[in-house]
Amino acid sequence: MYHLFETVTKKEAVMKFSNSVTVLPFDKRAAQVASQINQDLVVKGELPKMMESVLTASICIANDAFLFSRSSWKFDGIKGLRRV
């Protein structure tokens, strides 16, 4: 949502969209999942992902939600993440 507010010039359209979706929280469960994602990546010998990608993935996993992203490559190697 932050990215939309930062990049889209039609703020009214972003507000309308944001009012029509549920924004999932970064809570204690998501924090635990984020920590596990980083540990898994280190064990696999992969470079750590950008923290934004790890946090986004952890929110999806913690809430059993699907991820829709135009930059799906940023989430490669994250175990348990379901993508649209």
The 8 nearest C-alpha neighbors of each residue, nearest first, counted from 0:
[[1, 3, 2, 4, 17, 22, 13, 5],
 [0, 2, 4, 3, 5, 6, 13, 7],
 [1, 3, 5, 0, 4, 6, 7, 13],
 [4, 2, 0, 6, 5, 1, 7, 13],
 [3, 5, 1, 2, 6, 7, 0, 13],
 [6, 4, 2, 3, 1, 7, 8, 0],
 [5, 7, 3, 4, 2, 8, 1, 9],
 [8, 6, 3, 9, 4, 5, 10, 13],
 [7, 9, 10, 6, 4, 5, 13, 11],
 [10, 8, 11, 12, 7, 13, 4, 14],
 [9, 11, 13, 12, 8, 14, 7, 4],
 [12, 10, 14, 13, 9, 15, 16, 8],
 [11, 13, 15, 10, 14, 9, 16, 17],
 [12, 14, 10, 16, 11, 15, 17, 4],
 [15, 13, 17, 11, 16, 12, 10, 18],
 [16, 14, 12, 18, 13, 17, 11, 19],
 [15, 17, 13, 19, 18, 14, 12, 20],
 [18, 16, 14, 19, 15, 20, 13, 0],
 [17, 19, 15, 16, 20, 14, 21, 13],
 [18, 20, 16, 17, 15, 21, 14, 22],
 [21, 19, 17, 18, 22, 16, 15, 23],
 [20, 22, 23, 19, 17, 18, 24, 16],
 [21, 23, 20, 24, 0, 17, 18, 19],
 [22, 24, 21, 58, 25, 62, 59, 26],
 [25, 23, 26, 22, 58, 29, 62, 27],
 [24, 26, 29, 58, 23, 30, 27, 54],
 [25, 27, 29, 28, 24, 30, 58, 31],
 [26, 28, 30, 29, 31, 25, 32, 61],
 [27, 29, 31, 30, 26, 61, 32, 25],
 [28, 30, 32, 57, 58, 61, 26, 31],
 [31, 29, 33, 27, 28, 32, 26, 34],
 [32, 30, 28, 34, 29, 33, 27, 35],
 [31, 33, 29, 35, 57, 34, 30, 36],
 [34, 32, 57, 30, 36, 35, 31, 53],
 [33, 35, 31, 37, 32, 36, 30, 38],
 [34, 36, 38, 32, 33, 37, 39, 31],
 [35, 37, 33, 39, 34, 38, 32, 40],
 [36, 38, 40, 34, 35, 39, 41, 33],
 [37, 39, 35, 41, 40, 36, 42, 34],
 [40, 38, 36, 42, 37, 41, 35, 43],
 [39, 41, 43, 37, 45, 42, 38, 44],
 [40, 42, 44, 38, 43, 39, 45, 37],
 [43, 41, 39, 44, 40, 38, 45, 37],
 [44, 42, 40, 41, 45, 39, 38, 46],
 [45, 43, 41, 42, 40, 46, 39, 47],
 [46, 44, 40, 43, 41, 47, 42, 76],
 [45, 47, 48, 44, 40, 41, 43, 49],
 [48, 46, 45, 40, 37, 49, 41, 50],
 [49, 47, 50, 46, 53, 52, 73, 74],
 [48, 50, 51, 52, 53, 47, 73, 54],
 [49, 51, 53, 52, 54, 48, 47, 55],
 [50, 52, 54, 49, 53, 55, 48, 56],
 [53, 51, 55, 50, 49, 54, 56, 74],
 [52, 54, 50, 56, 55, 51, 33, 57],
 [55, 53, 57, 51, 56, 52, 33, 50],
 [56, 54, 52, 58, 57, 53, 51, 59],
 [57, 55, 59, 53, 58, 54, 52, 60],
 [56, 58, 33, 29, 54, 60, 32, 59],
 [59, 57, 29, 61, 55, 56, 60, 25],
 [60, 58, 64, 56, 62, 57, 61, 63],
 [59, 61, 63, 57, 62, 58, 80, 56],
 [62, 60, 58, 29, 59, 63, 57, 28],
 [61, 63, 64, 59, 60, 58, 23, 29],
 [64, 62, 60, 61, 59, 65, 81, 58],
 [65, 63, 59, 62, 60, 66, 81, 61],
 [64, 66, 81, 82, 83, 59, 67, 63],
 [67, 65, 82, 83, 81, 68, 59, 64],
 [66, 68, 83, 82, 65, 69, 71, 70],
 [69, 67, 70, 71, 66, 82, 83, 72],
 [68, 70, 71, 67, 72, 73, 66, 83],
 [71, 69, 68, 72, 73, 74, 67, 52],
 [70, 72, 73, 68, 74, 69, 75, 67],
 [71, 73, 75, 74, 70, 69, 76, 68],
 [74, 72, 71, 75, 70, 52, 48, 49],
 [73, 75, 72, 71, 77, 76, 52, 56],
 [76, 74, 72, 77, 73, 71, 78, 48],
 [75, 77, 78, 74, 40, 45, 73, 72],
 [78, 76, 75, 74, 80, 79, 36, 40],
 [77, 79, 80, 76, 36, 39, 75, 81],
 [78, 80, 81, 77, 60, 56, 36, 76],
 [81, 79, 78, 60, 77, 56, 82, 59],
 [80, 82, 65, 66, 79, 83, 64, 60],
 [83, 81, 66, 65, 67, 80, 71, 68],
 [82, 67, 66, 65, 81, 68, 71, 64]]
